[in-house]
Amino acid sequence: MNKSVKVSHGEGGWGGPLVLSPNGEKKYVLSVTTGGIHPVAKKIGEMTDAEVIDQFTNPVDTSVAFCVVIDCAGVARCGTYPKLGIPTINVKRGGPSGPLAQYIKEDIFVSGVKVNNIESTSEDSTAENSDKNIPENQEKAAPEKSITKEARKKFENSELGKKKQNPVMEAVNKIGVGVGNAINVIYSAARETVDNLIKNIIPFMLFVSLLIGIINYTGFAKIIANVLTPLAGNLWGLLLLALICSIPFLSPLIVPGAILAQVMSVLVGNEIAKGAIPPSFALPALYAVNAQVGADFVPVGLTLMEADSKTIEAGVPAFLFSKLLTGPLAVLIGYLFSFGL
């Protein structure tokens, strides 16, 4: 008999509760969190007698997971696993956000979870709630009928519709339908862009602006500037900075949310404006503080590309170690293209 747990959202969290248990081939808890297996994932594994997998160091195919634990601040990872139909537990707070927000539903996603938000539940409860963790886009439902298509089909089957149409009117009709479809695509894209801008980009910009304001107000910016100026003021310092940011065990820890890169970029820009750093170092400095980009997202990206477990197992370390080469190389290329600035 499989043991099950009930996972509820914590303070400031959203979604759930989720009733989870191993079932058949779905017998693993995936921990997609920086810093090793998260205590929440470990607790779920202990209470369900399931094996917990660190998806960064020992990845497996997502099809064998009955739940996944993430530590996403609200970007792609939040929606990646709900899109795949895997119940997702975010240890950080927040509701639906990111480019895949439409897949984040209360019946498959819960956030703000701590160890004390996990409790045992009965097998009967699992049976009663087994369908609750299925995302809406995977529920069995009758296909929606299109009134327009039915009317068009009915007309085409009628005597009037079978008559030969005027070629000019037929061409005008096709052009009208084509233009209508194009306008609909453009309108939908514009609406999604504005929605994403309001829900994700602007709040992130405000957060970074607040963080930089606090750093400047407390005087911590001067301390960072004193460290950055010797590094960002010459090529060898920038190469060293890029090398540090791309260290395989360090880059996944400093990249989430791009907070470090945002703050460092602004502080380097301030020093350039003051004249402490030559303007020609702006481009290589940008590459230096962003050498860690993608280090935490690579296993999720490979999952989205439906890579198998062996590909993920080999791809993650290969990507991380390749940053040791491409990071300083990007700085060098940026330096060569910055002549004359």
C-alpha distance (Angstrom), angle and dihedral (degrees) to the residues before:
residue distance angle dihedral
M1 . . .
N2 3.80 . .
K3 3.78 118.0 .
S4 3.79 116.7 -131.8
V5 3.79 136.4 -159.9
K6 3.76 134.9 -157.0
V7 3.80 115.1 -135.6
S8 3.80 117.5 -162.7
H9 3.78 129.8 -177.1
G10 3.77 118.5 -98.4
E11 3.79 130.9 -136.9
G12 3.79 109.0 -42.7
G13 3.80 90.5 7.4
W14 3.78 131.0 124.8
G15 3.79 140.6 -145.5
G16 3.76 134.7 20.3
P17 2.90 151.4 31.2
L18 3.80 94.0 -153.1
V19 3.80 123.3 -166.1
L20 3.80 107.4 -152.0
S21 3.78 137.3 -179.5
P22 3.82 137.9 153.1
N23 3.78 112.4 -90.7
G24 3.79 126.0 -173.5
E25 3.79 110.4 -57.5
K26 3.81 90.9 -2.5
K27 3.79 95.8 84.4
Y28 3.81 106.0 129.4
V29 3.79 135.8 88.4
L30 3.80 110.3 -145.3
S31 3.78 118.8 -148.6
V32 3.81 109.7 -159.7
T33 3.79 95.0 175.7
T34 3.77 132.9 120.8
G35 3.78 116.6 -110.7
G36 3.81 97.6 38.7
I37 3.80 130.6 -75.9
H38 3.80 111.1 -3.9
P39 3.86 119.0 -128.2
V40 3.82 89.8 -120.7
A41 3.81 91.0 57.8
K42 3.79 90.7 44.7
K43 3.82 91.3 51.5
I44 3.82 92.5 50.2
G45 3.79 89.6 49.6
E46 3.81 92.6 50.4
M47 3.81 93.9 47.6
T48 3.82 94.7 47.1
D49 3.83 97.8 35.4
A50 3.80 87.7 -122.0
E51 3.77 127.7 142.9
V52 3.80 116.1 -108.8
I53 3.80 117.5 -141.1
D54 3.80 126.7 -159.5
Q55 3.79 99.0 -139.6
F56 3.81 91.3 -160.8
T57 3.80 98.2 56.5
N58 3.83 104.2 21.2
P59 3.82 107.4 21.6
V60 3.80 123.8 -172.1
D61 3.79 133.0 -173.7
T62 3.81 110.6 -74.6
S63 3.80 90.7 -134.1
V64 3.83 89.9 76.6
A65 3.82 94.8 54.5
F66 3.80 123.2 97.6
C67 3.82 92.0 -169.3
V68 3.79 141.1 1.0
V69 3.80 130.8 -145.9
I70 3.82 117.4 -148.4
D71 3.79 137.6 174.9
C72 3.80 99.1 -150.8
A73 3.80 120.9 154.7
G74 3.79 90.7 -147.4
V75 3.79 109.9 -69.2
A76 3.82 129.8 103.0
R77 3.81 102.8 -36.9
C78 3.81 91.6 62.8
G79 3.78 92.0 66.0
T80 3.80 101.7 28.1
Y81 3.79 97.8 81.1
P82 3.84 97.2 36.6
K83 3.80 86.0 54.6
L84 3.81 88.1 55.9
G85 3.81 90.0 50.2
I86 3.82 95.4 -109.4
P87 3.83 118.0 137.5
T88 3.80 104.9 -114.0
I89 3.79 127.9 -151.4
N90 3.79 115.8 -165.4
V91 3.80 114.9 -164.0
K92 3.79 89.0 -159.9
R93 3.78 125.2 74.0
G94 3.77 126.2 -104.1
G95 3.78 144.2 87.9
P96 3.81 133.2 -119.9
S97 3.80 109.4 -24.8
G98 3.77 142.2 137.8
P99 3.80 131.0 53.1
L100 3.83 92.0 -54.9
A101 3.81 96.2 47.5
Q102 3.80 92.4 125.0
Y103 3.81 89.6 70.1
I104 3.81 94.7 52.7
K105 3.81 106.0 98.4
E106 3.79 131.7 164.4
D107 3.80 91.8 -115.2
I108 3.82 94.5 59.0
F109 3.82 105.6 25.1
V110 3.80 134.9 57.8
S111 3.81 128.3 172.0
G112 3.78 140.7 -169.4
V113 3.82 89.3 42.3
K114 3.78 120.9 168.5
V115 3.79 130.3 179.0
N116 3.81 91.9 -95.7
N117 3.82 90.6 57.1
I118 3.81 90.5 69.0
E119 3.80 119.4 86.7
S120 3.78 137.0 167.8
T121 3.78 119.2 -104.6
S122 3.80 135.2 -173.8
E123 3.78 126.7 -92.0
D124 3.82 89.6 -117.9
S125 3.77 89.9 57.7
T126 3.77 89.1 53.0
A127 3.77 91.5 52.2
E128 3.79 92.3 48.5
N129 3.79 92.3 49.0
S130 3.80 99.6 35.7
D131 3.78 91.4 110.6
K132 3.79 95.2 49.0
N133 3.79 94.4 79.5
I134 3.79 93.4 56.9
P135 3.80 110.3 103.8
E136 3.76 117.5 -119.7
N137 3.78 92.5 -114.4
Q138 3.83 89.7 60.9
E139 3.81 99.3 46.0
K140 3.77 116.5 113.9
A141 3.75 108.7 -109.2
A142 3.76 137.6 153.6
P143 3.80 112.1 -92.5
E144 3.76 114.4 -100.8
K145 3.76 115.3 -109.1
S146 3.77 121.0 -129.6
I147 3.81 111.5 -138.3
T148 3.81 90.9 -163.2
K149 3.80 93.9 53.2
E150 3.81 92.1 45.7
A151 3.80 91.5 50.7
R152 3.81 91.5 47.6
K153 3.82 91.3 49.4
K154 3.79 91.7 47.4
F155 3.80 90.1 50.6
E156 3.82 93.2 48.5
N157 3.81 90.5 52.1
S158 3.80 92.5 49.9
E159 3.81 123.5 91.0
L160 3.80 91.1 -108.9
G161 3.75 91.5 51.9
K162 3.79 93.3 49.2
K163 3.78 91.9 57.3
K164 3.79 115.8 103.1
Q165 3.81 109.1 -95.1
N166 3.77 126.6 -137.6
P167 3.85 107.0 -91.6
V168 3.81 91.5 -137.5
M169 3.79 93.2 51.7
E170 3.79 90.5 44.3
A171 3.84 90.4 53.9
V172 3.82 91.2 47.0
N173 3.80 89.7 49.6
K174 3.83 92.4 51.4
I175 3.79 91.7 47.8
G176 3.80 90.7 49.2
V177 3.80 92.2 50.0
G178 3.82 91.4 47.2
V179 3.80 93.4 49.3
G180 3.80 90.4 46.8
N181 3.80 91.7 52.6
A182 3.82 91.9 47.9
I183 3.81 92.1 50.0
N184 3.79 90.5 48.3
V185 3.84 91.6 52.7
I186 3.81 92.1 47.8
Y187 3.79 92.2 47.0
S188 3.82 92.6 49.1
A189 3.82 91.3 48.3
A190 3.80 91.5 49.4
R191 3.79 91.7 48.7
E192 3.82 92.7 50.0
T193 3.82 90.6 46.7
V194 3.80 93.2 52.9
D195 3.80 91.1 44.3
N196 3.81 91.4 51.1
L197 3.80 90.6 46.1
I198 3.81 93.0 52.9
K199 3.81 96.9 42.0
N200 3.81 101.6 38.7
I201 3.80 118.5 9.2
I202 3.82 101.7 44.0
P203 3.86 94.7 45.8
F204 3.82 89.4 49.4
M205 3.82 91.1 49.7
L206 3.81 90.2 50.4
F207 3.79 91.3 48.9
V208 3.81 93.1 50.9
S209 3.81 90.7 45.6
L210 3.81 90.4 52.2
L211 3.80 91.4 47.4
I212 3.80 92.5 50.4
G213 3.80 90.1 46.9
I214 3.81 90.8 53.8
I215 3.82 91.3 47.4
N216 3.80 91.6 51.0
Y217 3.82 93.9 44.0
T218 3.80 94.5 50.4
G219 3.80 92.3 48.4
F220 3.79 92.2 -119.0
A221 3.81 88.1 121.8
K222 3.81 90.1 68.9
I223 3.79 91.3 54.3
I224 3.82 91.5 50.2
A225 3.80 90.7 44.6
N226 3.80 91.3 54.5
V227 3.81 88.7 54.9
L228 3.80 95.4 42.3
T229 3.79 98.9 46.5
P230 3.83 96.3 67.4
L231 3.82 90.6 44.0
A232 3.80 100.0 41.7
G233 3.79 93.9 40.3
N234 3.80 96.1 72.2
L235 3.79 139.1 32.8
W236 3.79 96.7 -113.7
G237 3.79 91.6 52.1
L238 3.81 91.2 51.1
L239 3.80 91.0 49.6
L240 3.80 89.6 51.6
L241 3.81 91.2 48.2
A242 3.82 91.3 50.8
L243 3.81 90.5 47.9
I244 3.82 91.7 52.0
C245 3.84 93.0 47.8
S246 3.82 91.5 50.3
I247 3.82 98.8 50.8
P248 3.85 103.4 131.5
F249 3.82 97.8 -127.6
L250 3.82 92.9 41.4
S251 3.81 103.9 41.8
P252 3.86 96.5 67.3
L253 3.82 88.9 53.6
I254 3.82 98.2 51.0
V255 3.80 100.1 38.5
P256 3.87 104.5 66.4
G257 3.78 111.7 115.4
A258 3.82 91.0 0.8
I259 3.81 86.2 -105.2
L260 3.81 96.2 139.2
A261 3.80 92.8 48.1
Q262 3.82 91.9 48.1
V263 3.80 94.4 49.9
M264 3.81 94.3 42.7
S265 3.81 91.3 48.8
V266 3.80 92.0 53.4
L267 3.80 93.3 46.1
V268 3.82 92.0 48.7
G269 3.80 88.4 48.4
N270 3.81 90.2 52.9
E271 3.79 91.1 51.5
I272 3.82 90.4 49.4
A273 3.80 89.4 50.8
K274 3.82 90.1 51.0
G275 3.80 90.9 50.4
A276 3.80 94.8 -116.5
I277 3.82 90.7 117.4
P278 3.84 122.8 38.0
P279 3.85 113.8 -111.0
S280 3.81 89.7 -125.6
F281 3.82 88.6 71.3
A282 3.83 93.4 60.5
L283 3.82 95.2 93.5
P284 3.82 98.9 44.1
A285 3.82 89.6 43.1
L286 3.81 89.5 55.2
Y287 3.81 90.2 54.7
A288 3.81 91.5 44.7
V289 3.82 95.7 57.0
N290 3.82 91.1 43.2
A291 3.81 97.9 49.7
Q292 3.82 89.9 111.9
V293 3.82 96.1 57.3
G294 3.81 113.3 139.4
A295 3.81 95.9 10.1
D296 3.81 93.4 122.4
F297 3.80 95.9 37.2
V298 3.80 100.9 53.2
P299 3.86 97.0 92.1
V300 3.81 90.1 47.0
G301 3.79 91.3 47.1
L302 3.80 91.5 50.9
T303 3.80 88.9 48.9
L304 3.79 90.8 52.8
M305 3.81 88.3 51.9
E306 3.83 87.5 54.1
A307 3.80 92.8 -119.4
D308 3.80 116.2 172.4
S309 3.79 122.4 -113.8
K310 3.82 95.0 -98.1
T311 3.80 91.0 52.7
I312 3.80 91.0 50.5
E313 3.80 91.4 45.6
A314 3.79 91.3 54.0
G315 3.80 97.1 33.1
V316 3.82 99.6 55.9
P317 3.84 97.9 57.4
A318 3.81 90.4 37.2
F319 3.80 90.1 56.1
L320 3.81 93.9 44.9
F321 3.80 94.2 49.5
S322 3.80 91.9 43.7
K323 3.82 87.7 60.8
L324 3.80 87.8 65.7
L325 3.81 86.7 65.8
T326 3.79 102.8 32.1
G327 3.83 94.9 44.8
P328 3.82 97.6 61.5
L329 3.82 89.6 33.8
A330 3.82 90.3 57.6
V331 3.81 89.3 51.3
L332 3.80 90.5 51.4
I333 3.82 92.2 49.1
G334 3.80 90.6 47.2
Y335 3.80 89.6 50.9
L336 3.82 91.7 52.3
F337 3.81 91.7 50.2
S338 3.81 92.6 46.5
F339 3.80 95.5 69.4
G340 3.77 110.1 123.0
L341 3.82 96.4 24.6
